[in-house]
Amino acid sequence: MLESEATEVMAPLSFIVLIFLSSIREGQQESSCGVEPQTLSLLWGSDADVFCIRSCPECFHGTVYWTLNKDRLDDSSSTNVNSTHTRLALRNFTHHVAKLQCHCAQTQQVLGGLFIRDYTGLDNVRCMWHYKNSSDGGEPELFTCTWSHHSHSLGTVNFSVLLSRDPGSEVELCRSEVNSCTTSKNIPLGTARVIVKAQTAKRMIRSQLQEFSLFENLKMMQPRVTVSVFSAHLLAKWLAFPALDIPVCCQVKHNRVIQNVTLTGGGQGKLSITDVDSCRNYTVSVRCAFDQAPWSDWSSAVTVLTRINKKKMHLHLWRKIRAAGSDGRRDVLVMWKPIPSACRGTFTFALNLTSANETELEGECGNSTCEVRVDQNQQTLQLSVFDSAALLVEESVHVPVSGRSAPRVSDLQTWTGNGSILVSWSPPPGLVTGYMVDWTHDGIQYHWNRTSSLNFTLCDLQDLKPYDITVTPLLGDETGGANSAQRVCSRIGDPGLVSINDVQARDTSAVVRWTVISQEACSGVIDNYAVYYGTDTGPELNVTVHHTKQQVVLRHLTPDTRYRVQVQANSLIGSSEIREMFFTTKRFDPWIIQVLSISGSVLILLGGLICTVKWRNFQKKPVPDPRLSSLAQWSGPAQEDKRQQGFFTGQPFHTPSESVCERVYSETSWLDNSQPTSSTDLCDQTSAATLFPEKPTLQSSSGESSTLLSMESCSSNPYRSQNSVDIPAFKSKGKQSSVTTYVTLDMFEDDEPRDRK
């Protein structure tokens, strides 16, 4: 009992002691100073990192510096990794031997150091036997050795390849100033013991002795290859090496495929290349080697054209069903992969319809498509290909019943990236043997492919083109319903180009309008427009415009200044090319000029209107009308006074007839009582009597009277007869003068009569 208790007490004590001792050891390690690594050999011109440990009390948490051969190094090459380690980066080391030391900056004490030596040597020595002409056989004719040499010497290095035969006996095979050497003399057979020597002006070094076996280091000659063509395969034959009991490894390369062949018991090899494509060029070459020996050079390539391989020939038959017409019949585009043009033969195609209701097929066929019309029933189209009447291949495709629902894929999704379109879908219920994916960008040229997975990647698409993609499940010999994705772009491009249509500049502002041109179907959706503007010497300013607007007002511009404006359309994908235009602001505000122009126009119109009104009023004032006037003697102011006092005894004037046949008679014709000689010129006496019953007279100042002439109707002139009398005028300076005065009826209606002289 006591022993067990003692054991229980001692166990934790021993554990505590172990922890204490380990902590002391760790503390001793942590409190040490030095340099790591402790030894270092570098290639000439190489790089290395050296660490200084400064956790000792002499320089605890202090700073350090480095010396190389007692020369202090630049502090920029030294960095503190943590509180106890400092790293020195040695770059392009070019010293034979150098002493590197780490010093404490506070006490100048050396914390540690090491010697760094350059590494100069010969290694990676390789030797092999080979032939001058790789197509010839027999004994090898050349012996070549290569090696690696690291030296800082700037002078010439002479290399020698030595063949060691007996102990202490060496034969020089060749010399060189580069890291390889070839000889055709004293070629050893069997086993070669080789040493490489490097000699400079100051030193000489030798490589370690290396042994090389002939068949492990023999580079074989190039194989001689022949290829035979058969209907379903190719047969390649070659000669690698004379018959030996040593295994030979060969590689046959054809159209990026490499097949390994092992030859035993002889150097002749052959390989049947199966599963070849029809009517395709195949290039075959071979190389061989002994076990662990270097490969021979590839043989000369042999190119052959394969024949039609019935096992590998597939038409990939498919169809696209158009919408049914008014008669219920449907147009079906039957498509298949064309026979390669390299195939030699005379090929014919026959499309047959398997249906209980139809025996003849309407349509036209070519080398890869056939457009036919079928009814609404379920159909099976069978395509047969013949070569000179010999059947090559047959395939069939199913056309479902029109209008009947069929299983189809769901959750059809597409993703675009790097010029390709990834399509994925969910399978329909039931057993599905595969899926047919077809796509087109113009509805004329179709591409299709069969897959068994639930996704497919469309490659080699035309750039920036929208594609219609259809996925149809295959249900054994039948097909399900089609599910389509419309207008999926192969790549979303930058927005369309922006064209600046118009810039209406004012003195301190300008209105910029633009439109988007060449907006393709797969152009990026415009998110906004960036408008950049500025002068040739000033800073460039910019403003962002919403994608729904295609104009912007630029404000706070300088009058009479030339500006440059650029408009760029931006989308989430990218930006359009920048188009620019130049404009110059007005010196003055055009609105002021317009106001002044409008005001001046209004004033001119008003002035013209006033002048027009005055002119019309002037034209409305009465003017003497000869038809309404009679001529009489007027004696001047005295007679006027008598008229005003009521002494004027003349009869009132009467308006003559408005007929255009009134005729004017001269005073002479009236006094002579001349009568008209023609009946058409006679005056109408009745009309004259009615208009002028009496002939009024006016008294003149001389006591004479002038009798108004009677008027007669006339069909040729509207004027009445008039006569003139010289009326004595007012006396002026003792002289009497006369004037002729015309008096109208309208003159006596005004306040002041007007005289017409």
Number of C-alpha atoms within 10 A of each C-alpha: 6 7 8 9 9 10 12 11 11 12 10 11 12 11 10 12 11 12 12 12 11 12 12 12 12 11 12 12 12 14 17 16 22 21 21 16 12 13 11 14 14 19 20 19 15 13 13 14 12 19 21 27 23 28 22 18 11 17 23 16 15 16 17 25 20 23 17 16 13 11 11 14 15 10 11 8 13 20 14 14 11 9 13 20 19 20 18 20 14 14 12 13 17 16 15 15 14 17 15 20 22 28 22 20 14 11 12 12 13 19 21 19 22 19 15 19 19 21 16 17 16 19 15 11 19 16 23 22 28 19 20 12 11 16 15 13 16 9 10 23 15 17 22 18 18 18 16 14 17 14 15 14 13 7 9 11 20 16 23 20 25 19 23 18 14 9 6 6 9 15 14 14 20 20 18 14 13 14 16 19 19 18 16 15 11 13 16 16 13 10 14 18 17 25 21 24 19 20 15 14 10 7 9 13 14 15 18 13 13 16 14 17 16 17 20 17 21 24 22 27 27 27 27 19 21 17 21 12 14 13 13 18 18 21 14 20 18 22 19 28 21 12 12 12 11 14 15 23 20 24 18 23 18 18 10 8 9 14 12 13 16 14 19 15 12 16 22 17 20 16 15 12 17 11 12 19 19 23 19 16 16 19 16 24 25 30 24 30 26 22 15 11 20 18 20 21 18 17 21 17 16 15 14 16 16 22 21 23 18 14 14 12 16 16 19 15 21 23 20 15 16 12 12 17 10 7 8 12 16 19 18 19 18 21 24 19 16 13 17 11 9 14 15 11 11 10 16 15 17 12 19 15 18 16 15 9 10 12 10 11 14 11 14 11 15 11 13 14 17 19 16 19 17 22 18 17 18 16 20 16 20 17 21 16 19 16 14 11 10 11 14 16 15 17 16 18 19 20 20 19 13 16 9 9 10 13 19 18 21 15 10 18 13 17 14 16 11 10 17 18 22 15 20 19 17 13 19 15 9 8 11 16 14 18 23 18 23 20 20 18 20 11 9 7 8 15 15 20 15 17 14 13 11 14 17 20 14 19 12 10 17 14 15 18 21 21 20 17 25 19 28 20 27 22 15 12 10 15 22 22 16 17 18 17 15 12 15 20 26 26 22 24 22 23 27 24 20 23 19 19 12 14 19 13 21 21 20 18 18 20 14 21 17 16 15 17 11 11 15 16 15 20 21 22 19 21 16 19 24 18 21 17 21 17 18 11 7 9 9 12 12 15 13 15 17 13 15 10 12 17 19 18 14 18 12 10 18 17 17 16 15 15 18 15 22 20 29 22 26 22 18 13 14 16 21 21 16 16 13 16 16 13 17 19 20 18 13 13 15 13 11 10 11 11 11 12 12 12 12 12 12 12 12 12 12 12 12 12 12 12 12 12 12 12 11 11 10 10 10 9 7 10 12 16 13 15 19 17 21 20 20 24 27 25 20 17 11 13 18 14 12 11 13 10 9 9 12 15 11 14 14 9 14 11 13 20 19 12 14 13 18 24 21 17 17 13 15 11 13 15 10 8 9 10 11 11 8 7 7 11 18 16 19 14 14 11 16 18 14 11 18 21 12 14 13 17 18 19 19 19 15 10 7 11 14 18 17 20 21 18 27 27 27 24 16 15 17 20 26 24 22 21 19 16 16 14 20 19 16 16 10 8 6 6 9 11 11 16 16 18 20 19 21 22 17 15 16 11 9 10 7 8 13 15 12 11 7
